[in-house]
Amino acid sequence: MLPARPAFALQPLSEFLESGREGGFDAREQALVVEQRGWERGSALARLLPSVSARGVYQYNQYEVIAPVNGNSLVISPQNQVDGFFQLDVPIIDWSNHKRLSQAKHLEKAAEAQEDLVLAQLDTAIARSYFILVGASALTTSAELSLKSAEDNAAFVTARADLGAATELDLARAQANVEVARQNVADASLGKDLAARQLETLSGLVPAAVDAVPEISLEPEGSLESWLDGLETPADRAQKELTAAAVEGRKAAKAAWLPALSANAQERLTNATGFIGQPSVFTLQAVASWRLDYATHTNTKAQAAAAGAQKVREEKTRRTSTDQIFEAHHRVETGIVKVTSARAQADAARKAADLSQERYRAGAATQLDVTQAQRDAFAADAALVQAGADLTFARVQLRSLTSRPLDELSAAIAKPRTTELPPGFAPETTDGAAPPPATDAAPAPTPSTPAVAPGTAPAPKAQP
């Protein structure tokens, strides 16, 4: 007699994407990395700017030295000596630090490109969890409807057994089918709760319950060339800047062979005036330095090798990006065929389950036929959800790899039965929060069926 909890509509995908970009762990971490690279660039620039330093020294001398000069006492070395030094250093020519500044600039740009890559990967993970939750909710509804059908069938068989029209074997099979259906409901509910928890962890937004499951789109994604023409992914941009930084590092190592020129001015305040007799003295210096050693040679060779390795990584990343786009595009094409076939299979399996139930009541089929047909129907529903999840995730990955917006993605998970529930039947809904820890994918609905849980498509390959 307790009222059912209200079912709130699941928020749009765009809200989860926005929330994840603002408060997601990966997004916040990468933003700080970008800030760090900015300050490192400032530190490299500071090596080329004038600097001011101050130093104070107290010195106790065992003997005080005082010399008479023209009838006056000249303090050469006081017993308590105090010196103050103020120095201005101005770099004039320093090619090595100039190259290091260029390297720091490229590293900062690489961090910014890496931030775009991290946000794209975060969007992919959020969208994946979002559609896993939608598919898991659809599978839960299907499992609950299957449980109700199994319970209705068990009640009918029990009534016939009481009248002596059904065998004890039929009754045992009907009861076993109910327990299998109940296990399917438990597994599907677990998958839904874990998907909701994972989505909340990634985005920081608590998902509402799914009250409707939209049909998945079977529209193709166009030609592969349209996705590859003029493509430059965030991973490509990051590797390009890292290559430029490695080249500047190699140039900085070579520039260490060149002499450096600097100037400095120093003001000294002291009570040990010596023969000058002045408490304040300044000096100006121009310094040319040139250092030749084996360490400079080895560092030059190491930086050259590092630049070569980075160029190879850039080429590899470019090829990997196009391979991933190629794979995602072909998975979309394959997914459209599989979803179309899975829909036909699910429709046929539901019809077979209904017919077997009618034939059993008419005495033209056995209870084994009914049980097997109901299990086949749920397995077909699960296969349909899996096919829809695979297709949707391929669309998500295709857009993520090419930096196209995900919030405009209209495809969702195919509904296994119907969004309209039978009269008087209200499946339990969740508020999106679940105590179990998050996992990357929902578990299989039950070991007793060949169905695969939604969202168990291969995880996206980590971009370099």
N, C-alpha and C positions, 0 to 999 in steps of 0.2 A: 504493500500500500504506500510505500515511500515514493515520492515523485522522482522521476528521472532527472539527472543532472542536465542542465542546458548545454547544447552543443554549439559552440561558437565557430564561426567560419575561420579557416586557416588564413593567416595573413598572406598578402601577396609576396612573391619571391623578392621583389624589389626592396621591401622593408627589411628582410633578413640580410640582403646584400649590403644595404646602407649601414645597418647596425654592425655588421661584421667589419666593414672598412673603418668604422669609427672606434669600435671598442674591442676588436678581435686581438688575441694575443700576438699573432704573427704580424698584424698590421702595426701595432704599437711598437713591437720590437724593431721592425725594419725602419720605422720613422726615427727612432733613436739612433740607429746605425747611420742613417743619412745625416742626422745632426752631428754625429761623431766625425764623419768624413769632412763635413764643412769646417769644423774646428781644426782638423788636421791640415786642411788646406791653409787656414789662417796661420797655423804654426809654421808651415813651410814658407809662407810669405814673410813672416817675422824675421826669418834668417837673412832676408835681403834688405831690411829696414834698419835705420839707425837705432842704437840701443844706449841706454844710460844706466850706469852702475855706480853705487856708492859703497865705500868700505871704511870702517874705523878700526884703528889698531891701538891698543895700549901696551906699552913695553916698559918693564922695570929693569933698569941698568944698575949693576952692582956699584959702579963708580960713576960719579958725575964728572964730566969733562967741561971745564970752563977755561977759556983762553983770553988773556988781556990783549986788547987791540986798541991802540991810540988812547989809552987811559980808560977804556971801557971794558966791561966783562962780556965776552961773547960765549954764549952757551952752545957748545958743540954737541954734547950728549947729556941731556938732563937725566937725573935718576928716575924720574917718572915721566916717561915720554909718551905723548899722545899724537897720533897722526890721523888725518882724515883725507880720503882720496875720492874724487868725483871724476868719472871718466865717461867720455862720449866716443862710441865706436861707430864708424860709418863704412859698410861694405861698398866697394867701388866696382870691382870686377870679380864675379864668382859664378862661373858658368855652371858648375856642378849644382849649386843650390837653385839656379834658375831652372834647370831641367827637373830638379826634384819638385819645384813648385808646379810645373806643367804636369808632372806625374800625379801630384795630389789633386789637381783639377779633374783629371780624367778619372781618378778613383772616386771622386765625389759624384761625377756624372754616372759612373757605373753603379754606385749605390742607389741613385735615383731610378735608374733603369731596373735595378734589382727590386726596388720597392714596387714598381709596376708589375714585375713578374710575381712577387709575393702576393700582391693584391689579386692578380688574375688567378693564381692557384687557390687563394682563399675563396674567391667567388666560385671556383669550380667545386671545391669541397662543400661549400654551403648549398649550392644548387643540387649537388649529388645527394646530400642528406635530406634536402627538401623533398625531392622526388622519391627518395627511398621512403620517407615518412608517408607520402601520399599513397605509394604503392602498398606499403605495409598496412595502412588503414583499409585499403580496398581488400587486401587479402584477409584481414581480420573480419571484415563484414562478410566476406564469402565463407570463411570458416564458421562464423556464427549461424549463417543461414544453413550451412551443411549440417551443423549440430542440431538445429531445429528440425530439419528434414529427417535426420537419423532418429531423433527422439519421437517424432510423429510416427515413423515407421515402427519403432520398437513398441510404442503404445498400441498400434494396430495389431502387431504380431502377438502381443501379450493378450489382447482381447480375444483374438482367434484361438490362442492356446487355452484360455479359460473355457472356451466353448468346445475344445477338442478338435478344432479345424486346423491347427498348426502344430508342428512337431516341436519337441524340445530342442532339436538341432537348429531349427529356424529361430527360435527364441534366443538361443545362445549367440547365434550370429548377429542378430539384431542388436543385442546388448553390447557385444564386442564392437560393433560398428559405432555405437554411441560413444564408447570410451575412446576410440580412435579419433572421432570427430572432436571430442573434448580436448584431447591432446593437441590437435591441430589449432584449436582456438587459443590454447595456452601459448604455443609457440608463436603464432601470429601476433598475439598481444605483446609478447616479449619483444619481438622484432619491431613493433610499432613504438614501444616505450624506449627502446634503445636508440631508434632513429630520432625520436623527439629529443632525447637527451643529447645526442651528438649534435643536432642542429642548434640546440641552445648553447652548447659549449663553443661552437664555432662562431656563432653570431652574437651571443649575449642576449638574445631575445627569446622569451618563452613562447613556443608555438601553441596556438589554440588547437582544439580538436578539429579533425577533418570531417566536415559534414557532407561533402559532395566530392566525387571523383570525376574530373573531366575526361572526355575521350582523347586519346592520343592522336596527334596529327600524322597523317601518312604522306604529307607532301614531301617531295624530294628536295635536296639542298642545292640543286644546280650542278654545274660542271665543276670538276676538281680544279681546273685552271682558274676559275673565278675566285677560288680561295687562296691560290698560290701566287697570282700575279701581283707584283710589287709588294710582296709580304716582307715585313721586318718585325719579328716578334719581340716582346720585352727581353727574352733570353738572348736574342741576337744583338740587341742594342747594348745589353750589359756586357756581353763578351767582346763587342767591338770596342767599348770604352776600356775594358781591361787590357785588350791588346795594345791600344794606344798608350795606356799607362806603363805597360811592360816595355814598350819601345822607348818611352821617355826615361825609364829607369836604366835602360842600357846606355842611352846618351849621357845620363848623369854619371854613370860609372866611367865612361870614356873621358868626360870633362874633368874628372879628378886628376888626369895627367897634366892639365894646364895650370899655370901659375895663377894665384889669386892676389888681388890688390885691395888694401883697405887703409883707412886712416883713423886716427884716434887723437883725442885731446884730453889731457888729464890736469886737474887742479888739486894741489896738495896743500893741506893746512896742517902745521906742525909747530910744536914748541922747541924742536931741535933745529934751530935755524942755521947752524953750521957757520961757515965763513960768509955765506950770503947775507945773513942777518935779516932775512925777510921771512915772516911767518906764513906767507902765502906765495906759492910758486906754481906756474902752469908749464906744461910741455905739449908740443905738437909732434905727431909721428905719422909717417907714411910707411906702410909695411907691405912688402912683396914677399910672398911665400910660395915655395914650390917643393912638393914632396914626391919622391920617386921611391916606390918600394914594391915588393912582390905581392903584398896584399891588394894593392890597386889593380895589378894584372889579373889576379884570380877573381876579384870581384867583377871586373869587366867581362871575363869569360862566363861567369855564373849568370850575370844579367842578360848576356846574349843568349844563353841557353834557355833562360826563363822566358824571354821574348819569343823565341822559336816555339817553345811548348805552348805558350798562350795562343799563338796563331793557329796551331793545330786544334786546340780546344775550340777556337772560334769556328773553324771549318766543321768540326764535329757537331757543335751545337746547331749550326745552320742545317746540316743534313738531318740531325735528329728531329728538329722542328718540322721539316717537310715530311719526314717519315711518319710522325705522329699525326699530322694533318691528313696525310694519305690514308692512314689506318682509320682515323675517325670518320672520314668521308665514306670509305667503303663499309664501315660498320653501320652507318646510317642506311646505306642502300640495302645491306643484308638485313638490318633490323626491320625495315619496312616489309620485306617479304615474310619474315618470321612472325611479325605481329599480325599480318593479314591471315597467315595460315593458322596462328594460334587462336584468333577470333573464331575462325570456322571450326576449329577443333573444339573450342569451349562451347560453342553453340550446339554442336552435335552431341557433346558429352552431356550437356544439360537436358537436351531432348531425350537422350537415351535413358537418363536417370528418371525422368518423368514417365516415360513409356514403361520402364521396368516396374515402377511402382504401380502403375495402372494395371499392367498385366498380372502382377502378383495378386492384386486385390481381386482380379477376375479369375485367378486360378490358372493362368496360362504361363506363369514364370515362377522360378524358385526364389527363396530368400537370398540365396547366394548371388543370383543375378542382380537383385536390388542393391545388396551391399557393395558389390563390385562396381556397379554403375554409379553409385553415389561417390565412392572413392575416386573413380575415374573423373567424375565431374569436378571434384575439388582439385585433383591433380592438374586438370586442364586449366582451371582458373588460375592456379599458381603459375603454370607455364605461361599463361597470357600476361600475368603481372610481370614475370621475369623478362619476357620479350619486350614489354613496354618499357621496363626500367633500362634494359640494355640500349634500346633505341634512343630514349630520352637522354641518357648519359652520353651517348655518342654525339648527339646534337650539342649538349652542353660543352663537351670537350672540344668540339670543332670550333665553337665560338670563342672559347677561352683561349685556345692556341693562337687564334688570329686576332685577339683583342677586340672582339665584337661584343656588344652589350648582351648580358644574359637576362636582364629583367624584361626584355621583349620576347623572350622565348615562350611561345604559347603552348608548346607540346607538354603533355603531362603523362601520367601513367594510365594505361587503358583500364577502364572499370571492368571487373571480372563478371559481375552479374548485373546489378542495377543499383542506382542511387536511391531508389524508392524502396523502402522496406515494407514487408507485409503488415497488414493491420494488426495492431496489438503487439508488435515485435519491436523492441527498442534496444539495440545492442549498446553495451556499455561504452561510453566515450572516455577519452583521457584528456587531461588538461595540458598534455605535452611534457610534463615533468615526470621523471622516473628515477628511482634510486639506483638502479644498476649502473655501473660505469659505462662510458661510451665506447662503442667499437666502430670500425670502419664500415661494417656491413651488417645487415640483419641476418639472423640465423635461419637455417632451413625450417619450414613449417613443421615437419615431423619426419622422423626416420621411416615411418610406415608408408610414405608416399614418395613417388619419384619426383615430386615438385621441388623446385628450387626457390629459395627465398628471394624476394625482390631486392634489387640493388646489389647483387653479388657479381656485378660486372667487374672485369679486371680494373684494378686501381690505376689511376693515371700515372704515367711514368714521370718521375721527378725530372724537371728540366734543369739542365746544368746551370 
